[in-house]
C-alpha cells in the first residue's frame, strides 16, 4: 500500500477558497445563516463544538439559524490565526483554521468565555464553485494544549 499523496492547491483555487471563507465569516457575523449555508453542498455534514452531528444543508441551516437567533446573536468570529490548505484529491481540499470567537450565553444561562476553535472543512469543487461537504468545529482546550503529548 502506498502513502496518500497530497495534491497541490493552485493559487487560483486557494484564492477562491479564501474568498468563500471570508464570505462565510461575514455571513456568520451578520447572523445570516442562509448566506452562511449557501457555501455548502446539499449533502453537507457538520459536527459542532459539542458533538452535534447534522446531515444535509436543511438540518445544518436549521441548527445554525436557531442558535444565531438565540445564544449566538452576539457571537462573532475573528480573523483566523492560522489557515492551511491541503489538496487530497483533484477537486478536494481540506482547510484547517484556528479562529478566535466571542463568548456567548447558553439557553440555561451558562456564560461560555471567548474561545479559539479549530475548524476543519472539506471543500469540493462542484458546478464551478468551491463548496463545503464536511465541517468539524472543535474548541481548543488551552490547558490540554500545554500538555500535548504529540509535541
Backbone as CSV, one residue per row, in Angstrom:
resi,resn,N_x,N_y,N_z,CA_x,CA_y,CA_z,C_x,C_y,C_z
1,UNK,0.839,-1.163,0.000,0.000,0.000,0.000,0.893,1.237,0.000
2,UNK,0.519,2.224,-0.807,1.313,3.445,-0.868,0.668,4.525,-0.004
3,UNK,1.509,5.392,0.491,1.028,6.502,1.302,0.294,7.494,0.415
4,UNK,-0.775,8.089,0.939,-1.542,9.069,0.173,-0.669,10.253,-0.199
5,UNK,-0.840,10.733,-1.384,-0.089,11.880,-1.862,-0.969,13.118,-1.787
6,UNK,-0.399,14.221,-1.343,-1.164,15.456,-1.365,-1.108,16.022,-2.775
7,UNK,-2.131,16.753,-3.114,-2.245,17.395,-4.412,-2.043,18.886,-4.169
8,UNK,-1.248,19.513,-5.008,-1.024,20.939,-4.783,-2.317,21.717,-5.022
9,UNK,-2.481,22.783,-4.255,-3.632,23.669,-4.395,-3.150,24.869,-5.195
10,UNK,-3.769,25.099,-6.340,-3.330,26.207,-7.192,-3.603,27.541,-6.512
11,UNK,-2.883,28.548,-6.961,-3.069,29.899,-6.436,-4.515,30.342,-6.668
12,UNK,-5.053,30.028,-7.835,-6.439,30.386,-8.170,-7.416,29.700,-7.230
13,UNK,-7.269,28.399,-7.025,-8.168,27.673,-6.135,-8.056,28.177,-4.706
14,UNK,-6.828,28.418,-4.233,-6.627,28.930,-2.876,-7.319,30.279,-2.707
15,UNK,-7.205,31.142,-3.693,-7.844,32.460,-3.614,-9.370,32.325,-3.595
16,UNK,-9.902,31.413,-4.391,-11.355,31.206,-4.413,-11.848,30.656,-3.075
17,UNK,-11.109,29.717,-2.504,-11.498,29.146,-1.215,-11.403,30.210,-0.119
18,UNK,-10.346,31.021,-0.133,-10.223,32.094,0.860,-11.374,33.087,0.733
19,UNK,-11.819,33.351,-0.489,-12.953,34.258,-0.687,-14.229,33.652,-0.088
20,UNK,-14.413,32.353,-0.248,-15.564,31.680,0.364,-15.481,31.801,1.881
21,UNK,-14.311,31.519,2.447,-14.146,31.590,3.902,-14.439,32.998,4.417
22,UNK,-13.977,34.007,3.720,-14.221,35.391,4.109,-15.716,35.708,4.048
23,UNK,-16.380,35.262,2.994,-17.820,35.496,2.854,-18.602,34.767,3.939
24,UNK,-18.153,33.573,4.304,-18.824,32.820,5.364,-18.654,33.520,6.712
25,UNK,-17.469,34.069,6.968,-17.238,34.790,8.222,-18.141,36.023,8.285
26,UNK,-18.253,36.735,7.185,-19.132,37.904,7.135,-20.579,37.490,7.384
27,UNK,-21.015,36.417,6.742,-22.393,35.930,6.936,-22.619,35.546,8.397
28,UNK,-21.651,34.837,9.005,-21.763,34.460,10.412,-21.907,35.711,11.289
29,UNK,-21.026,36.675,11.085,-21.020,37.873,11.922,-22.257,38.748,11.711
30,UNK,-22.940,38.563,10.572,-24.212,39.260,10.332,-25.398,38.350,10.663
31,UNK,-25.096,37.158,11.155,-26.108,36.178,11.578,-27.053,35.820,10.430
32,UNK,-26.493,35.780,9.225,-27.227,35.424,8.009,-26.900,33.977,7.659
33,UNK,-27.625,33.064,8.262,-27.302,31.656,8.081,-27.696,31.121,6.708
34,UNK,-28.600,31.806,6.017,-28.911,31.421,4.644,-27.669,31.636,3.770
35,UNK,-27.039,32.804,3.922,-25.808,33.076,3.171,-24.689,32.143,3.636
36,UNK,-24.571,31.943,4.954,-23.536,31.068,5.506,-23.629,29.668,4.886
37,UNK,-24.823,29.126,4.835,-25.001,27.754,4.322,-24.986,27.677,2.800
38,UNK,-25.052,28.814,2.127,-25.036,28.794,0.662,-23.708,28.292,0.105
39,UNK,-22.687,28.253,0.957,-21.365,27.779,0.543,-21.159,26.304,0.877
40,UNK,-22.252,25.585,1.063,-22.179,24.163,1.417,-22.901,23.330,0.365
41,UNK,-22.457,22.075,0.246,-23.139,21.149,-0.641,-24.495,20.793,-0.042
42,UNK,-25.412,20.312,-0.874,-26.721,19.897,-0.364,-26.597,18.750,0.634
43,UNK,-25.575,17.912,0.449,-25.392,16.740,1.329,-24.333,16.984,2.404
44,UNK,-24.071,18.245,2.737,-23.062,18.596,3.746,-23.341,17.871,5.061
45,UNK,-22.269,17.565,5.768,-22.371,17.067,7.137,-21.521,17.987,7.999
46,UNK,-22.019,18.267,9.223,-21.359,19.227,10.097,-21.380,18.703,11.522
47,UNK,-20.230,18.731,12.191,-20.132,18.380,13.606,-19.744,19.654,14.342
48,UNK,-20.585,20.042,15.324,-20.300,21.276,16.042,-19.426,21.016,17.265
49,UNK,-19.171,22.067,18.033,-18.207,22.013,19.125,-18.608,21.100,20.270
50,UNK,-19.880,20.748,20.364,-20.311,19.840,21.431,-20.751,18.487,20.879
51,UNK,-20.354,18.189,19.639,-20.591,16.867,19.071,-21.935,16.662,18.407
52,UNK,-22.707,17.712,18.209,-23.951,17.556,17.443,-23.569,17.322,15.994
53,UNK,-24.202,16.329,15.363,-23.843,15.926,14.003,-25.050,16.136,13.117
54,UNK,-24.951,17.137,12.249,-26.061,17.489,11.366,-25.748,17.007,9.961
55,UNK,-26.776,16.487,9.295,-26.623,15.916,7.956,-27.573,16.602,6.985
56,UNK,-27.008,17.135,5.936,-27.800,17.809,4.912,-27.929,19.294,5.193
57,UNK,-27.945,20.075,4.113,-27.994,21.533,4.248,-29.215,22.016,5.028
58,UNK,-30.408,21.440,4.844,-31.545,21.934,5.634,-31.329,21.792,7.148
59,UNK,-30.753,20.688,7.589,-30.527,20.487,9.014,-29.401,21.398,9.523
60,UNK,-28.342,21.540,8.749,-27.238,22.426,9.144,-27.749,23.868,9.252
61,UNK,-28.560,24.272,8.271,-29.134,25.629,8.318,-30.025,25.794,9.543
62,UNK,-30.947,24.872,9.766,-31.897,24.986,10.880,-31.166,25.136,12.212
63,UNK,-30.154,24.299,12.439,-29.409,24.344,13.700,-28.689,25.678,13.863
64,UNK,-27.952,26.093,12.827,-27.216,27.359,12.919,-28.175,28.544,13.049
65,UNK,-29.253,28.543,12.284,-30.199,29.651,12.320,-30.821,29.780,13.708
66,UNK,-31.218,28.657,14.299,-31.790,28.699,15.644,-30.782,29.232,16.659
67,UNK,-29.539,28.801,16.560,-28.526,29.271,17.510,-28.232,30.764,17.339
68,UNK,-28.259,31.236,16.091,-27.965,32.649,15.847,-29.130,33.560,16.208
69,UNK,-30.313,33.004,16.346,-31.457,33.791,16.828,-31.440,33.860,18.348
70,UNK,-30.630,33.041,18.980,-30.570,32.994,20.436,-29.164,33.207,20.949
71,UNK,-28.559,32.105,21.402,-27.298,32.224,22.142,-26.122,32.770,21.332
72,UNK,-26.143,32.675,20.007,-25.035,33.191,19.197,-25.324,34.569,18.604
73,UNK,-26.396,35.231,19.054,-26.769,36.507,18.431,-25.689,37.578,18.558
74,UNK,-24.782,37.425,19.523,-23.674,38.375,19.694,-22.310,37.708,19.513
75,UNK,-22.283,36.505,19.005,-21.018,35.762,18.862,-20.438,36.018,17.476
76,UNK,-19.336,36.711,17.445,-18.640,36.978,16.185,-17.400,36.104,16.083
77,UNK,-17.045,35.811,14.851,-15.777,35.153,14.548,-14.779,36.235,14.160
78,UNK,-13.520,36.014,14.488,-12.466,36.969,14.152,-11.556,36.365,13.084
79,UNK,-10.648,37.152,12.598,-9.743,36.683,11.544,-8.982,35.448,12.020
80,UNK,-8.818,34.471,11.146,-8.089,33.261,11.539,-6.653,33.573,11.942
81,UNK,-6.203,32.900,12.994,-4.794,32.982,13.393,-3.949,32.116,12.475
82,UNK,-4.531,31.022,12.036,-3.849,30.044,11.198,-4.830,29.563,10.141
83,UNK,-4.349,29.349,8.938,-5.166,28.794,7.868,-4.257,27.945,6.988
84,UNK,-4.575,26.665,6.868,-3.814,25.799,5.975,-4.761,25.147,4.986
85,UNK,-4.226,24.827,3.821,-4.979,24.120,2.785,-4.152,22.942,2.317
86,UNK,-4.834,21.808,2.174,-4.150,20.602,1.708,-5.036,19.909,0.688
87,UNK,-4.558,19.845,-0.554,-5.285,19.104,-1.564,-5.139,17.614,-1.288
88,UNK,-6.264,16.898,-1.272,-6.192,15.456,-1.017,-6.594,14.639,-2.228
89,UNK,-7.197,15.267,-3.215,-7.532,14.650,-4.497,-7.888,15.797,-5.432
90,UNK,-7.976,15.501,-6.703,-8.363,16.541,-7.652,-9.754,17.060,-7.263
91,UNK,-9.865,18.369,-7.030,-11.143,18.968,-6.690,-11.561,18.783,-5.244
92,UNK,-10.624,18.371,-4.377,-10.934,18.192,-2.949,-9.801,18.832,-2.138
93,UNK,-10.167,19.782,-1.276,-9.187,20.494,-0.464,-9.672,20.510,0.988
94,UNK,-8.787,20.141,1.904,-9.089,20.220,3.331,-8.484,21.511,3.861
95,UNK,-9.318,22.308,4.506,-8.896,23.572,5.094,-8.976,23.432,6.607
96,UNK,-7.913,23.827,7.290,-7.912,23.842,8.749,-7.552,25.246,9.192
97,UNK,-8.384,25.781,10.094,-8.185,27.137,10.596,-8.225,27.134,12.117
98,UNK,-7.509,28.067,12.707,-7.702,28.380,14.115,-8.337,29.764,14.135
99,UNK,-9.552,29.822,14.714,-10.341,31.046,14.668,-10.744,31.479,16.077
100,UNK,-10.379,32.681,16.487,-10.888,33.211,17.752,-12.364,33.600,17.597
101,UNK,-13.137,33.420,18.675,-14.560,33.749,18.638,-14.985,34.360,19.970
102,UNK,-15.984,35.217,19.911,-16.547,35.817,21.116,-17.202,34.745,21.980
103,UNK,-17.389,35.065,23.251,-18.131,34.195,24.143,-19.625,34.276,23.846
104,UNK,-20.398,33.516,24.592,-21.848,33.515,24.431,-22.475,32.956,25.707
105,UNK,-23.792,33.057,25.798,-24.525,32.526,26.938,-25.463,31.435,26.451
106,UNK,-25.381,30.256,27.061,-26.225,29.124,26.666,-27.671,29.373,27.106
107,UNK,-28.622,28.630,26.539,-30.029,28.819,26.918,-30.298,28.655,28.422
108,UNK,-29.466,27.870,29.117,-29.673,27.696,30.555,-28.899,28.718,31.396
109,UNK,-28.299,29.736,30.738,-27.663,30.826,31.457,-26.168,30.693,31.702
110,UNK,-25.553,29.601,31.253,-24.113,29.417,31.444,-23.352,30.344,30.508
111,UNK,-22.412,31.091,31.069,-21.612,32.014,30.251,-20.359,31.296,29.757
112,UNK,-20.282,31.128,28.444,-19.132,30.491,27.804,-18.162,31.601,27.414
113,UNK,-16.916,31.509,27.865,-15.963,32.591,27.570,-15.536,32.576,26.091
114,UNK,-14.898,33.652,25.652,-14.326,33.640,24.300,-13.436,32.411,24.135
115,UNK,-13.329,31.951,22.904,-12.556,30.737,22.653,-11.773,30.864,21.358
116,UNK,-10.898,29.907,21.191,-10.205,29.690,19.920,-10.668,28.316,19.464
117,UNK,-11.068,28.228,18.206,-11.596,26.978,17.677,-10.741,26.488,16.523
118,UNK,-10.623,25.162,16.437,-10.031,24.553,15.242,-11.203,24.135,14.372
119,UNK,-11.267,24.691,13.188,-12.333,24.385,12.242,-11.708,23.696,11.037
120,UNK,-12.173,22.487,10.781,-11.702,21.727,9.622,-12.856,21.579,8.646
121,UNK,-12.612,21.955,7.401,-13.648,21.901,6.367,-13.092,21.205,5.133
122,UNK,-13.875,20.302,4.611,-13.507,19.636,3.362,-14.277,20.316,2.239
123,UNK,-13.536,20.951,1.354,-14.112,21.633,0.199,-14.069,20.718,-1.020
124,UNK,-15.137,20.756,-1.808,-15.178,20.053,-3.087,-15.510,21.067,-4.176
125,UNK,-14.967,20.828,-5.356,-15.242,21.723,-6.476,-16.400,21.128,-7.263
126,UNK,-17.560,21.789,-7.162,-18.775,21.304,-7.831,-19.433,22.453,-8.578
127,UNK,-19.790,22.187,-9.815,-20.510,23.190,-10.600,-19.770,24.507,-10.729
128,UNK,-18.447,24.439,-10.742,-17.644,25.644,-10.902,-17.393,26.422,-9.624
129,UNK,-17.840,25.885,-8.485,-17.655,26.582,-7.206,-17.028,25.654,-6.175
130,UNK,-16.355,26.253,-5.202,-15.832,25.516,-4.054,-16.886,25.545,-2.958
131,UNK,-17.308,24.363,-2.527,-18.347,24.222,-1.506,-17.870,23.301,-0.397
132,UNK,-18.399,23.497,0.796,-18.046,22.634,1.924,-18.933,21.401,1.919
133,UNK,-18.292,20.244,1.933,-19.008,18.972,2.011,-18.990,18.402,3.421
134,UNK,-18.030,18.838,4.224,-17.873,18.335,5.596,-17.240,19.418,6.443
135,UNK,-17.790,19.632,7.632,-17.220,20.596,8.565,-17.149,20.010,9.955
136,UNK,-16.102,20.360,10.683,-15.948,19.904,12.064,-15.289,21.021,12.848
137,UNK,-15.958,21.426,13.928,-15.503,22.545,14.745,-15.180,22.037,16.145
138,UNK,-14.008,22.376,16.665,-13.580,21.943,17.992,-13.038,23.141,18.759
139,UNK,-13.516,23.318,19.989,-12.976,24.363,20.851,-11.624,23.891,21.375
140,UNK,-10.629,24.764,21.310,-9.294,24.441,21.811,-9.295,24.545,23.329
141,UNK,-8.890,23.492,23.977,-8.721,23.483,25.426,-7.273,23.907,25.684
142,UNK,-7.089,25.162,26.095,-5.743,25.725,26.254,-4.918,24.950,27.281
143,UNK,-5.551,24.499,28.350,-4.822,23.743,29.387,-4.315,22.417,28.822
144,UNK,-5.148,21.747,28.059,-4.725,20.487,27.455,-3.615,20.726,26.432
145,UNK,-3.703,21.820,25.686,-2.691,22.146,24.678,-1.315,22.260,25.299
146,UNK,-1.241,22.788,26.512,0.038,22.966,27.201,0.707,21.627,27.497
147,UNK,-0.079,20.568,27.514,0.452,19.225,27.833,0.286,18.264,26.649
148,UNK,0.270,18.787,25.442,0.052,17.991,24.239,1.138,16.917,24.112
149,UNK,0.770,15.612,24.211,1.761,14.560,24.143,2.331,14.349,22.736
150,UNK,1.713,14.982,21.740,2.204,14.833,20.365,3.251,15.849,19.975
151,UNK,3.573,16.728,20.885,4.575,17.771,20.569,5.875,17.482,21.241
